[in-house]
Amino acid sequence: MIARHISGPANDSVLIEDAWAQARIDEGELEPGSMLASMVTVAREHMERGLNVAIGEQVYKLTMECWPTEARFELLPAPLVSVESITYYDEDDIEQTLATTVYRAHTHLRPGFVELQEDEEWPALKARADAVSINFTAGYGGAAWPVPETLKRAMLMLFTAQYAMRGDDERADNRVSIWDEALRICSNCKVVRY
């Protein structure tokens, strides 16, 4: 089950100024700001895909055709910040919102998960591909889940590599090893499914 990205983050966790300083870009160099922002975004997205995390709070939607067979299910990417809503189509094909008294969202663990409250059951569903939808927020960067310093450093390392090798010479051969190295040094942040 892969959640679809809806929106966010509001800004990248590694600020453009930090990236500018990291790459030792002279103020006299004419590098468009949008190019720098794009490089920071590419570094963030690479880390997110490789580690199964969200960097900066982002909104996601997970759609399923049925309830899980167990009383709980994980929500990725991690870390889970909040569950905004769980909606489903009942047997009469009418969209309903699952009451928050029926489930509990565990946002203190990586990965976060939703589970039924004791003595509760998942409601009956209409058979359809989008029978259940979970809208949730995930990502490092808020008060509950600050961005780990290792992730910040790795993103800056990737930004610096992109800037140094932006389409020029033979140094581009080193690019792959740098991207792999960034993921390796952040392996303690990687989230795996159970």
LOLUM-209023 format. One record per residue (C-alpha): x, y, z. Coordinates in Angstrom, 3 decimals. Example, Ala and Ser with C-alpha at 12.3 -4.5 7.8 and 13.67 -1.06 7.14 Angstrom:
2
- 12.300, -4.500, 7.800
- 13.670, -1.060, 7.140
% end
This chain:
194
- 0.000, 0.000, 0.000
- 1.544, 3.236, -1.154
- 0.149, 6.524, 0.029
- -0.314, 9.257, -2.565
- 1.397, 12.565, -1.853
- -1.156, 15.399, -1.668
- 0.808, 18.461, -0.561
- 3.835, 19.829, 1.230
- 6.287, 20.411, 2.571
- 5.796, 24.127, 3.046
- 9.556, 24.572, 2.646
- 12.581, 22.315, 2.523
- 14.238, 21.443, 5.812
- 17.666, 22.422, 4.535
- 17.362, 26.114, 3.807
- 18.703, 27.557, 0.596
- 21.112, 29.747, 2.596
- 22.575, 26.667, 4.307
- 22.982, 24.957, 0.947
- 24.547, 28.115, -0.508
- 27.088, 28.205, 2.332
- 27.738, 24.450, 2.153
- 28.562, 24.638, -1.569
- 30.708, 27.765, -0.998
- 28.880, 29.644, -3.718
- 30.292, 33.121, -4.240
- 27.737, 35.884, -4.292
- 29.212, 36.961, -7.619
- 28.207, 33.694, -9.305
- 25.065, 34.016, -11.362
- 23.163, 30.918, -10.310
- 19.401, 31.344, -10.428
- 17.656, 30.842, -7.078
- 15.161, 28.442, -8.621
- 18.036, 26.140, -9.665
- 19.337, 26.077, -6.088
- 15.859, 25.402, -4.679
- 15.407, 22.608, -7.210
- 18.699, 21.008, -6.168
- 17.653, 21.088, -2.503
- 14.300, 19.515, -3.426
- 15.999, 16.763, -5.447
- 18.267, 15.971, -2.477
- 15.265, 15.828, -0.117
- 13.239, 13.609, -2.449
- 16.177, 11.218, -2.889
- 16.492, 10.806, 0.880
- 12.719, 10.349, 1.266
- 12.528, 7.586, -1.358
- 15.619, 5.792, -0.098
- 14.638, 5.888, 3.586
- 10.817, 5.682, 3.372
- 10.440, 8.915, 5.328
- 8.988, 12.372, 4.752
- 11.196, 15.378, 5.414
- 9.089, 18.397, 6.251
- 5.454, 17.827, 7.208
- 3.449, 16.612, 4.204
- -0.118, 15.460, 3.549
- -0.817, 11.975, 2.142
- -3.820, 9.882, 1.194
- -3.837, 6.101, 1.386
- -6.659, 4.384, -0.509
- -7.506, 0.701, -0.027
- -10.202, -1.618, -1.346
- -10.752, -3.284, 2.036
- -9.881, -3.047, 5.700
- -6.701, -4.820, 6.791
- -7.168, -8.386, 8.005
- -5.537, -7.467, 11.297
- -6.688, -4.870, 13.805
- -3.926, -2.447, 12.761
- -2.140, -1.048, 9.738
- 0.988, 1.027, 9.202
- 1.049, 4.417, 7.556
- 4.120, 5.289, 5.532
- 6.110, 7.361, 4.922
- 7.279, 7.912, 8.480
- 7.078, 9.547, 10.893
- 3.315, 9.765, 11.324
- 2.282, 13.166, 12.686
- -1.519, 12.855, 12.656
- -4.483, 11.137, 11.049
- -6.912, 13.754, 9.760
- -9.675, 11.350, 8.726
- -10.566, 7.814, 7.773
- -13.454, 7.593, 5.338
- -15.118, 4.546, 3.829
- -18.010, 3.565, 1.595
- -20.612, 1.603, 3.542
- -22.629, -1.287, 2.115
- -25.114, 1.218, 0.623
- -22.222, 2.941, -1.231
- -22.496, 6.084, 0.928
- -19.260, 7.717, 2.066
- -18.917, 7.749, 5.856
- -16.273, 9.085, 8.222
- -15.001, 6.589, 10.767
- -15.465, 7.967, 14.285
- -12.197, 8.623, 16.087
- -13.570, 6.594, 19.012
- -13.277, 3.462, 16.832
- -9.522, 3.680, 16.228
- -6.331, 5.009, 17.769
- -3.451, 6.572, 15.817
- 0.021, 5.769, 17.153
- 2.181, 8.728, 16.185
- 4.979, 8.078, 18.677
- 6.460, 5.106, 16.788
- 8.262, 4.738, 13.459
- 6.421, 3.667, 11.406
- 3.213, 5.030, 12.869
- 0.065, 2.977, 12.687
- -3.682, 2.958, 13.204
- -5.361, 0.253, 15.240
- -8.864, -0.548, 16.350
- -9.846, 0.341, 19.880
- -10.617, -2.626, 22.093
- -14.025, -4.225, 21.355
- -14.368, -2.357, 18.031
- -14.620, -3.751, 14.498
- -14.039, -2.314, 11.068
- -17.404, -1.395, 9.486
- -18.796, -3.348, 6.516
- -17.783, -1.957, 3.113
- -19.101, -1.660, -0.397
- -16.885, -3.631, -2.797
- -14.924, -0.965, -4.699
- -11.274, -0.090, -5.312
- -11.455, 3.069, -3.180
- -13.553, 1.678, -0.328
- -11.277, 3.111, 2.403
- -9.290, 6.375, 2.419
- -6.951, 7.576, 5.134
- -5.846, 11.215, 5.060
- -2.763, 11.770, 7.195
- 0.195, 14.042, 7.807
- 3.699, 12.651, 8.023
- 7.181, 14.056, 8.176
- 10.107, 15.262, 10.171
- 10.242, 18.967, 10.815
- 7.585, 19.695, 13.414
- 7.791, 19.845, 17.192
- 7.061, 16.127, 17.642
- 9.605, 14.911, 15.074
- 12.503, 17.343, 14.503
- 14.630, 16.642, 11.419
- 17.597, 14.466, 12.463
- 20.931, 16.213, 11.968
- 22.171, 13.248, 9.911
- 19.406, 13.830, 7.359
- 20.221, 17.530, 7.159
- 23.935, 16.802, 6.648
- 23.230, 14.150, 4.018
- 20.924, 16.495, 2.083
- 23.591, 19.208, 2.183
- 26.145, 16.680, 0.938
- 23.866, 15.784, -1.977
- 23.206, 19.432, -2.761
- 26.943, 20.135, -2.824
- 27.530, 17.189, -5.175
- 24.757, 18.365, -7.519
- 26.121, 21.886, -7.547
- 29.723, 20.785, -8.133
- 28.718, 18.394, -10.947
- 25.884, 20.272, -12.611
- 26.192, 18.804, -16.069
- 29.893, 19.319, -16.571
- 32.892, 17.076, -16.727
- 34.163, 13.622, -15.796
- 33.358, 14.206, -12.107
- 29.802, 13.097, -12.937
- 31.016, 9.499, -12.559
- 31.324, 10.129, -8.812
- 27.685, 11.218, -8.542
- 26.246, 7.709, -8.029
- 28.590, 6.854, -5.177
- 27.831, 10.157, -3.433
- 24.060, 9.514, -3.616
- 24.527, 5.985, -2.250
- 26.829, 7.283, 0.491
- 24.208, 9.811, 1.608
- 21.693, 6.991, 2.093
- 24.281, 4.830, 3.864
- 25.130, 7.452, 6.470
- 21.409, 7.869, 7.202
- 20.663, 4.150, 7.438
- 19.671, 4.584, 11.094
- 16.787, 6.785, 9.888
- 15.479, 4.198, 7.413
- 11.991, 2.899, 8.159
- 11.106, -0.674, 7.286
- 7.716, -2.335, 7.287
- 6.991, -5.048, 9.812
% end
